[in-house]
Amino acid sequence: MRLFAAVLPPEHVVQELAAEVAGLKRLPAPQGLRWTGRPGWHFTLAFYGEVADDVVPDLSDRLSRAAHRTAPFRLAVRGGGQFGHGRALWAGASGDLAELRLLAERAESAARKAGLPTDEHRRYKAHLTLARSRDGFDTGPYVDALAEFTSSAWTVADVALVRSNLPRSGVPGEQPRYEAVGRWALGGAG
């Protein structure tokens, strides 16, 4: 199964972001711009790719330990940016980003210790993908509009192991489906 570790924003933050994205969608959009649906809004900590069923229990145990060693921390969705010369538009984060980076490092370490291959290490950049384009697009108006956006802050209290079910129907615009297959409380969160 295709898995990643993530921080999932609470529903009230998702609603605030949805209102902001509704405004972004009113901007002139290039052909082929694909907006990420609300179920896909998350802060990926570590992407694991295809994971064999027999590895999932060990990975889960290691993520549980990583969560236990990490204190709850404050986070908000804030601002935005782009990757890949306009191939991805994202919303950023504010709050205790050092703790978020530490949790991402621990999630990546859990994969290595469970025997999963990991890509070359890159400095973690907290982002929540809002839209993608195969050809790249001028993200300037979108990034400018996001510059003033800050959601309500919340206390991150858990980490999720999420299964990504890629579209298979071939229907244009079909979104991946996401399913949390495990959630673990951060240390002191319960």
Contacts in CASP RR format, 6 or more apart in sequence:
PFRMAT RR
TARGET T0000
AUTHOR 0000-0000-0000
METHOD contacts of the structure
MODEL  1
MRLFAAVLPPEHVVQELAAEVAGLKRLPAPQGLRWTGRPGWHFTLAFYGE
VADDVVPDLSDRLSRAAHRTAPFRLAVRGGGQFGHGRALWAGASGDLAEL
RLLAERAESAARKAGLPTDEHRRYKAHLTLARSRDGFDTGPYVDALAEFT
SSAWTVADVALVRSNLPRSGVPGEQPRYEAVGRWALGGAG
1 50 0 8 1.000
1 51 0 8 1.000
1 53 0 8 1.000
1 56 0 8 1.000
1 163 0 8 1.000
1 181 0 8 1.000
2 48 0 8 1.000
2 49 0 8 1.000
2 50 0 8 1.000
2 51 0 8 1.000
2 163 0 8 1.000
2 164 0 8 1.000
2 165 0 8 1.000
2 166 0 8 1.000
3 48 0 8 1.000
3 49 0 8 1.000
3 51 0 8 1.000
3 56 0 8 1.000
3 59 0 8 1.000
3 161 0 8 1.000
3 162 0 8 1.000
3 163 0 8 1.000
3 164 0 8 1.000
3 181 0 8 1.000
4 44 0 8 1.000
4 45 0 8 1.000
4 46 0 8 1.000
4 47 0 8 1.000
4 48 0 8 1.000
4 49 0 8 1.000
4 161 0 8 1.000
4 162 0 8 1.000
4 164 0 8 1.000
5 44 0 8 1.000
5 45 0 8 1.000
5 46 0 8 1.000
5 48 0 8 1.000
5 63 0 8 1.000
5 107 0 8 1.000
5 110 0 8 1.000
5 159 0 8 1.000
5 160 0 8 1.000
5 161 0 8 1.000
5 162 0 8 1.000
6 42 0 8 1.000
6 43 0 8 1.000
6 44 0 8 1.000
6 45 0 8 1.000
6 159 0 8 1.000
6 160 0 8 1.000
6 162 0 8 1.000
7 42 0 8 1.000
7 43 0 8 1.000
7 45 0 8 1.000
7 75 0 8 1.000
7 100 0 8 1.000
7 103 0 8 1.000
7 156 0 8 1.000
7 159 0 8 1.000
7 160 0 8 1.000
8 42 0 8 1.000
8 43 0 8 1.000
8 160 0 8 1.000
8 162 0 8 1.000
8 180 0 8 1.000
9 17 0 8 1.000
9 41 0 8 1.000
9 42 0 8 1.000
9 43 0 8 1.000
9 77 0 8 1.000
9 128 0 8 1.000
9 151 0 8 1.000
9 154 0 8 1.000
10 154 0 8 1.000
12 152 0 8 1.000
12 154 0 8 1.000
13 76 0 8 1.000
13 77 0 8 1.000
13 151 0 8 1.000
13 152 0 8 1.000
13 154 0 8 1.000
14 38 0 8 1.000
14 41 0 8 1.000
16 77 0 8 1.000
16 151 0 8 1.000
16 152 0 8 1.000
17 41 0 8 1.000
17 77 0 8 1.000
17 91 0 8 1.000
17 128 0 8 1.000
17 149 0 8 1.000
17 151 0 8 1.000
18 38 0 8 1.000
20 91 0 8 1.000
20 145 0 8 1.000
20 146 0 8 1.000
20 149 0 8 1.000
21 35 0 8 1.000
21 130 0 8 1.000
23 145 0 8 1.000
24 130 0 8 1.000
24 131 0 8 1.000
24 142 0 8 1.000
24 145 0 8 1.000
24 146 0 8 1.000
25 35 0 8 1.000
27 141 0 8 1.000
27 142 0 8 1.000
27 145 0 8 1.000
28 141 0 8 1.000
29 137 0 8 1.000
30 133 0 8 1.000
30 135 0 8 1.000
30 136 0 8 1.000
30 137 0 8 1.000
30 138 0 8 1.000
32 133 0 8 1.000
32 134 0 8 1.000
32 135 0 8 1.000
33 131 0 8 1.000
33 132 0 8 1.000
33 133 0 8 1.000
33 137 0 8 1.000
34 131 0 8 1.000
34 132 0 8 1.000
34 133 0 8 1.000
34 173 0 8 1.000
35 130 0 8 1.000
35 131 0 8 1.000
36 129 0 8 1.000
36 130 0 8 1.000
36 131 0 8 1.000
36 132 0 8 1.000
36 175 0 8 1.000
37 175 0 8 1.000
39 175 0 8 1.000
39 177 0 8 1.000
39 178 0 8 1.000
40 129 0 8 1.000
40 175 0 8 1.000
40 176 0 8 1.000
40 178 0 8 1.000
41 128 0 8 1.000
41 129 0 8 1.000
41 130 0 8 1.000
42 128 0 8 1.000
42 160 0 8 1.000
42 162 0 8 1.000
42 178 0 8 1.000
43 75 0 8 1.000
43 93 0 8 1.000
43 100 0 8 1.000
43 126 0 8 1.000
43 127 0 8 1.000
43 128 0 8 1.000
45 100 0 8 1.000
45 103 0 8 1.000
45 104 0 8 1.000
45 107 0 8 1.000
45 108 0 8 1.000
45 124 0 8 1.000
45 159 0 8 1.000
46 104 0 8 1.000
46 107 0 8 1.000
46 108 0 8 1.000
46 110 0 8 1.000
46 111 0 8 1.000
46 118 0 8 1.000
48 59 0 8 1.000
48 111 0 8 1.000
48 116 0 8 1.000
51 59 0 8 1.000
51 116 0 8 1.000
55 114 0 8 1.000
55 115 0 8 1.000
55 116 0 8 1.000
56 181 0 8 1.000
58 114 0 8 1.000
58 115 0 8 1.000
59 110 0 8 1.000
59 111 0 8 1.000
59 114 0 8 1.000
59 116 0 8 1.000
59 161 0 8 1.000
60 161 0 8 1.000
60 182 0 8 1.000
62 109 0 8 1.000
62 110 0 8 1.000
62 111 0 8 1.000
62 113 0 8 1.000
62 114 0 8 1.000
63 107 0 8 1.000
63 110 0 8 1.000
63 159 0 8 1.000
63 161 0 8 1.000
63 184 0 8 1.000
64 184 0 8 1.000
65 110 0 8 1.000
66 103 0 8 1.000
66 106 0 8 1.000
66 107 0 8 1.000
66 109 0 8 1.000
66 110 0 8 1.000
66 159 0 8 1.000
67 103 0 8 1.000
67 158 0 8 1.000
67 159 0 8 1.000
67 184 0 8 1.000
67 185 0 8 1.000
67 186 0 8 1.000
67 187 0 8 1.000
68 184 0 8 1.000
68 185 0 8 1.000
68 186 0 8 1.000
68 187 0 8 1.000
69 106 0 8 1.000
69 187 0 8 1.000
70 99 0 8 1.000
70 102 0 8 1.000
70 103 0 8 1.000
70 106 0 8 1.000
70 159 0 8 1.000
70 186 0 8 1.000
70 187 0 8 1.000
71 99 0 8 1.000
71 186 0 8 1.000
71 187 0 8 1.000
71 188 0 8 1.000
72 155 0 8 1.000
72 156 0 8 1.000
72 157 0 8 1.000
72 186 0 8 1.000
72 187 0 8 1.000
72 188 0 8 1.000
72 189 0 8 1.000
73 95 0 8 1.000
73 96 0 8 1.000
73 99 0 8 1.000
73 100 0 8 1.000
73 155 0 8 1.000
73 156 0 8 1.000
73 186 0 8 1.000
74 95 0 8 1.000
74 96 0 8 1.000
74 153 0 8 1.000
74 154 0 8 1.000
74 155 0 8 1.000
74 156 0 8 1.000
75 93 0 8 1.000
75 94 0 8 1.000
75 95 0 8 1.000
75 96 0 8 1.000
75 100 0 8 1.000
75 153 0 8 1.000
75 154 0 8 1.000
75 155 0 8 1.000
75 156 0 8 1.000
76 93 0 8 1.000
76 94 0 8 1.000
76 95 0 8 1.000
76 150 0 8 1.000
76 151 0 8 1.000
76 152 0 8 1.000
76 153 0 8 1.000
76 154 0 8 1.000
77 91 0 8 1.000
77 92 0 8 1.000
77 93 0 8 1.000
77 128 0 8 1.000
77 149 0 8 1.000
77 150 0 8 1.000
77 151 0 8 1.000
78 91 0 8 1.000
78 92 0 8 1.000
78 93 0 8 1.000
78 94 0 8 1.000
78 149 0 8 1.000
78 150 0 8 1.000
78 151 0 8 1.000
79 91 0 8 1.000
79 92 0 8 1.000
79 143 0 8 1.000
79 146 0 8 1.000
79 147 0 8 1.000
79 148 0 8 1.000
79 149 0 8 1.000
79 150 0 8 1.000
80 89 0 8 1.000
80 90 0 8 1.000
80 91 0 8 1.000
80 92 0 8 1.000
80 127 0 8 1.000
80 143 0 8 1.000
80 146 0 8 1.000
80 147 0 8 1.000
80 149 0 8 1.000
81 89 0 8 1.000
81 90 0 8 1.000
81 91 0 8 1.000
81 92 0 8 1.000
81 127 0 8 1.000
81 139 0 8 1.000
81 143 0 8 1.000
81 146 0 8 1.000
82 88 0 8 1.000
82 89 0 8 1.000
82 90 0 8 1.000
82 139 0 8 1.000
82 140 0 8 1.000
82 142 0 8 1.000
82 143 0 8 1.000
83 90 0 8 1.000
83 127 0 8 1.000
84 136 0 8 1.000
85 136 0 8 1.000
86 133 0 8 1.000
86 136 0 8 1.000
86 137 0 8 1.000
86 138 0 8 1.000
86 139 0 8 1.000
87 132 0 8 1.000
87 133 0 8 1.000
87 134 0 8 1.000
87 135 0 8 1.000
87 136 0 8 1.000
88 129 0 8 1.000
88 131 0 8 1.000
88 132 0 8 1.000
88 133 0 8 1.000
89 129 0 8 1.000
89 130 0 8 1.000
89 131 0 8 1.000
89 132 0 8 1.000
89 139 0 8 1.000
89 142 0 8 1.000
89 143 0 8 1.000
90 127 0 8 1.000
90 128 0 8 1.000
90 129 0 8 1.000
90 130 0 8 1.000
91 127 0 8 1.000
91 128 0 8 1.000
91 130 0 8 1.000
91 146 0 8 1.000
91 149 0 8 1.000
92 126 0 8 1.000
92 127 0 8 1.000
92 128 0 8 1.000
93 100 0 8 1.000
93 126 0 8 1.000
93 127 0 8 1.000
93 128 0 8 1.000
94 150 0 8 1.000
95 153 0 8 1.000
97 126 0 8 1.000
100 124 0 8 1.000
100 126 0 8 1.000
100 156 0 8 1.000
101 124 0 8 1.000
101 126 0 8 1.000
103 156 0 8 1.000
103 159 0 8 1.000
103 186 0 8 1.000
104 124 0 8 1.000
105 124 0 8 1.000
107 159 0 8 1.000
108 118 0 8 1.000
108 121 0 8 1.000
111 118 0 8 1.000
112 118 0 8 1.000
130 142 0 8 1.000
131 142 0 8 1.000
155 189 0 8 1.000
156 186 0 8 1.000
157 185 0 8 1.000
157 186 0 8 1.000
157 189 0 8 1.000
157 190 0 8 1.000
158 183 0 8 1.000
158 184 0 8 1.000
158 185 0 8 1.000
158 186 0 8 1.000
158 189 0 8 1.000
159 183 0 8 1.000
159 184 0 8 1.000
159 186 0 8 1.000
160 180 0 8 1.000
160 182 0 8 1.000
160 183 0 8 1.000
161 180 0 8 1.000
161 181 0 8 1.000
161 182 0 8 1.000
161 183 0 8 1.000
162 178 0 8 1.000
162 179 0 8 1.000
162 180 0 8 1.000
162 181 0 8 1.000
163 178 0 8 1.000
163 179 0 8 1.000
163 180 0 8 1.000
163 181 0 8 1.000
164 176 0 8 1.000
164 177 0 8 1.000
164 178 0 8 1.000
165 176 0 8 1.000
165 177 0 8 1.000
165 178 0 8 1.000
165 179 0 8 1.000
166 176 0 8 1.000
167 173 0 8 1.000
167 174 0 8 1.000
167 175 0 8 1.000
167 176 0 8 1.000
END
